[in-house]
Amino acid sequence: MMSPASQPRVLVLLAARNGASSIERQIGTVLAQSGVAVRVLVRDDGSSDDTRDRVRAFGERDPRVALLDEHSPSGSAGANFFRLVAAADPGEADLVAFCDQDDEWFHDKLQRAAQALSRAGADGYSAATLARWPDGRERPLVQNLRARAADYLFEGAGQGCTFVATVSLFARLRAAITQAPDLLPTLHYHDWVLYALARSAGLRWVIDPWLSMVYHQHSANDTGARSSLGGVSRRIAQIRSGWYRAQVDAVTAFVLRAHPGDVQAMRWRTLRRPGLFAAWRRLGFVLCHGRRRPLDRLIQALAVVAGRL
């Protein structure tokens, strides 16, 4: 444990792919963090541009930046992060943060996260972001702060680029993904997995309404802002296609692999059985214990009625 007088030491994990146009700016905002001691570990996912060269050159100028040698394509942003997690050595770090390649962190992002974790005695943290579109439009993206009993089976805790975890929670994540290599290809979101793992272990998670960074919106976003037309369209398509249901089932399986006694995951798996009675119970479950926002729970309920969840 770090002493109150010391600066928190933070390992920042950055997953990159074809990020040459923005990655230097992003790394610069990470290294400029105030009140913390940071180092950055980057994994490149088989970029076809000069992302690796730019990161390597940055590391030659600043030893706090390191690039993994292994860079074979993983197939998705989530898989890239899982490989990065498996390869990362936190060393003497107190905290581990996740980072995308194309955002801009406010200078006190990590300091505020460290303070919030310490104050709450929590192991996981996420924060609000300021979405910015190429035409200059901006919109705060703030998560509902009220946790529900089973929300972790149905959603994460906001944008993964805001996530900060204690080293003990990070160790749990590394152990869990090591024990479940067969499940990793079915899991799209590394951040959702981390949140689910923390909640199913009974650990505290802080969702901070404070704007921590600029979250740039563009066509290459893996998910993007929920308020954007593209983001909404993607979410509807994910439900209609059955993709969202498959992700919920995959997260449930991952949670039960890590914590076989998780009550909410066991209940949901039971309710996934066919039949009208089970469907009615699923409906009640998502309305009472599902996602944090009432509107999202209503959408979940409609998905159950339509046979998509």
Beta strands, then each sheet from edge to edge (+ up, - down):
strand 1: 9-16
strand 2: 37-44
strand 3: 65-67
strand 4: 95-99
strand 5: 104-105
strand 6: 124-132
strand 7: 138-141
strand 8: 164-166
strand 9: 205-216
sheet 1: 3+ 2+ 1+ 4+ 8- 6+ 7-
sheet 2: 3+ 2+ 1+ 4+ 8- 6+ 9+ 5-
end
